[in-house]
Amino acid sequence: MASALDRMRPDAPPAMSEPNVIPLIDVTLVLLIIFMVITPMLQTGTAVQLPSTDQPEDIKREERQIIIPLRNDLSVYIAEDAYAKNLYGEMGKFDTKMRELFARNPSRQILIKADRRLKFGDVRTLMKHIQLSGFTDVGLISDKTRRG
């Protein structure tokens, strides 16, 4: 009988009926940290600081578009591949690639992703190279101005 009396001791703590949320919080914080680390890596293409406008035109991303980043150091890319170290230097490799892309599909749209710290004359020089290769549908990528 001593064992039956031991089970009914009044000094034993009552059973907890609340869920233990500490493990849930731990998992949530770990997932938050993982997403904070991975999200910047999801950006496609070469990183540039885009110029801002109040009402940029929404252009849907299509397979026929070619993104041409122009970085602050005047290096020129096609998608993620570097084709010229300096816009005013040797652009032969870039021009050859652009003529090759035009020969394959002349109706492709070119989008220039130029760094906002560049002068417009630099962007215009790149546009001339693109237009001399044959492309006529050339646009600029910008961000929407954030008001805060």
Secondary structure, 3 states (H helix, E strand, C coil): CHHHHHHCCCCCCCCCCCCCCHHHHHHHHHHHHHHHHHHHHHCCCCCCCCCEECCCCCCCCCCCEEEEEECCCCCEEECCEEEECCCCCCCHHHHHHHHHHHHHCCCCEEEEEECCCCCHHHHHHHHHHHHHCCCCCEEECCEECCCC
